[in-house]
Amino acid sequence: MRLSALYCTQIFAATVIAQLVIPYDGIRPNSHDQTPLIMDPVGPALPPSPPSDGKPPQAPPAQGGVLISDVMGRDRSINIFAGFTRDVASISGRLDDSSKNSTVLAPLNSAVEKLPRKPWEDPREYDTFGANAYEGEDGQDRAQRNLQRFVEAHVVPASPWQEGEKVKPLYGDRDIWWEMKDGVKVIQPDEIEVDSIASRVGNGEVWIVKGVRNYA
Ligand SMILES: *[C@@H]1O[C@H](CO)[C@@H](O)[C@H](O)[C@H]1NC(C)=O
């Protein structure tokens, strides 16, 4: 990560954090942790991707020295998930590592918000530990572990990822693959539509997806 760029973008980030971060701050698992959700360089916010119109997503050209960690925060339509990737050390390290390729399946904010529970909540833990399952130090640890699984279930350790190629995401026992269906990329077996490819960079790609994987 380039420090001068970091410094400049921090200034920029400070101005956009108010718009980008605060609305979602309420769903952070570590509410005592005052670190802003977006602390990496976010770069200039790009215009929102055009709505999909049934045509196959057009991938932007690959950018050589840039890493997924540099671009993850760019598209505000996925900034909840982007924040999660920064909160999970194993993932933020991987996305910042030029020797490890990934295809990140980043669910739209709307898909994360539609979940019946927060991504770090597990109904079995509410059964076991009661309503305070995510309070206190043990509760924070549980939330952090669950969040890690959620994020890892959306990271494929391969890029390029060919159509029909079965791979195991970083979390979960089931293989996933993708296929073209009526001109749209669909992640299988979850049947999740790919909205667009947000970025292609040196260590992989960020795909914006319309749903959240069911990985339990
Ligand atoms: C990693 O991704 C880059 C950029 O797409 C590609 O040039 C390279 O061949 C990939 N490496 C592997 C091992 O797949």
The ligand as an SDF file (V2000), in Angstrom:
LIG
                    3D

 14 14  0  0  0  0  0  0  0  0999 V2000
   -3.8670  -13.9680  -11.1790 C   0  0  0  0  0  0  0  0  0  0  0  0
   -4.5970  -12.9320  -11.8080 O   0  0  0  0  0  0  0  0  0  0  0  0
   -3.8640  -12.2270  -12.8080 C   0  0  0  0  0  0  0  0  0  0  0  0
   -4.7290  -11.0710  -13.2760 C   0  0  0  0  0  0  0  0  0  0  0  0
   -5.9300  -11.5310  -13.8180 O   0  0  0  0  0  0  0  0  0  0  0  0
   -3.4980  -13.1900  -13.9290 C   0  0  0  0  0  0  0  0  0  0  0  0
   -2.7290  -12.5020  -14.8990 O   0  0  0  0  0  0  0  0  0  0  0  0
   -2.6990  -14.3530  -13.3580 C   0  0  0  0  0  0  0  0  0  0  0  0
   -2.4430  -15.3020  -14.3700 O   0  0  0  0  0  0  0  0  0  0  0  0
   -3.4680  -15.0110  -12.2210 C   0  0  0  0  0  0  0  0  0  0  0  0
   -2.6370  -16.0320  -11.5900 N   0  0  0  0  0  0  0  0  0  0  0  0
   -3.0910  -17.2510  -11.3790 C   0  0  0  0  0  0  0  0  0  0  0  0
   -2.1430  -18.1860  -10.6880 C   0  0  0  0  0  0  0  0  0  0  0  0
   -4.2260  -17.6170  -11.6850 O   0  0  0  0  0  0  0  0  0  0  0  0
  1  2  1  0
  1 10  1  0
  2  3  1  0
  3  4  1  0
  3  6  1  0
  4  5  1  0
  6  7  1  0
  6  8  1  0
  8  9  1  0
  8 10  1  0
 10 11  1  0
 11 12  1  0
 12 13  1  0
 12 14  2  0
M  END
$$$$
